[in-house]
């Protein structure tokens, strides 16, 4: 059985469509010891609970409701929350009777008593499962000692894949116009069968890629909610953006707009796509792709196109988050900082900055010493170097304690390579003695500063919600790298110098 750990997700329940007639799914499971079972369905990358049977007698499980089930791939899920098997629901299978048995023969014994098309689908699942099993068995037995062995295995894989494609094409032809054919079409890979040759006589990879991308969405209906209620659509859309679209913000934004124009505006399909893209690029770990999230905010959230997808307070939080990130995007000018040298900590303490208990007292201390403090400020914009590394960190941060020594090593290596680089090292706390001791113990030859006058609010300005946070700035203080690791610093500088 496929294992599934699923959450009881009830968000957006009000968005589910309803119909007039009811459903009744009767499943007889031989050797079933469960006292309850779940009926679930796929929705993008989530599994949603539709119904629960709490009275199983002699392996007979019945799910029954007064409203028609939405089209989709559904699952019988055990009491232990693992999937027994999948089946499809459309207009023809609202009254469905299935039979199988718990154990290793569950797929072999799976049959629909009153739906020939459902049995076609089960045959398809059995075929795919068997083909994958046979290939894996051969692969495990194959010893790859030579290039010839690898080529032979590749040829065998292509043979298996061709057999699957032929089966799927026949399945589509047999069930043309049916919902289950649409589902299999989503899963299918649209590949160029007759690959042309280049002038050198090699397979034309460009032609293969062009055909694949052009036909990727052939036959996929973005106006039918059944399209996203299966386990294949989410994987398909994720693969499209991860592998076929360049990982560049502008290219991604253009493609998102094309995708968002496919479903009916305001439909559940539209809302799920909007939610998917928003979350994907807000949380992306690829540097620079937060620009896509900012674009989503400007294009869909600020214009009211996200209304109905999220509650108003969530929309406001997304807009606020995007606006916070906008000045920090790759290519933006770094916001200036007015810091105090670590060595001037005692002077600041003597002025009373460290004893101020609230913002009102802090403001009073600042204006009492404004002339002196203004002369002590060290401005980020005044740093002259081809590269400025801006790092926010904390002496007591365990991760910083590992990264700072590594950064010192990399910094010295870059200097030996004659790189014009300076480090603007910002301590995020105010324990001056501890900071000065660390600087002395580790001999940090950087511009070591802290926000002694409580003037900058660097946490908000540079989105420092954890430490360390590292930005790489060029000679004009343009952000060229953000939230980078020490290990990636040299490669990033090398790429910048190569014009990548």
Beta strands, then each sheet from edge to edge (+ up, - down):
strand 1: 23-30
strand 2: 37-43
strand 3: 46-53
strand 4: 60-65
strand 5: 72-77
strand 6: 83-89
strand 7: 95-101
strand 8: 111-112
strand 9: 338-341
strand 10: 378-379
strand 11: 387-393
strand 12: 421-427
strand 13: 447-450
strand 14: 469-474
strand 15: 479-482
sheet 1: 4+ 1- 7- 8+
sheet 2: 3+ 2- 5+ 6-
sheet 3: 10+ 9- 13+ 12+ 11+ 14- 15+
end
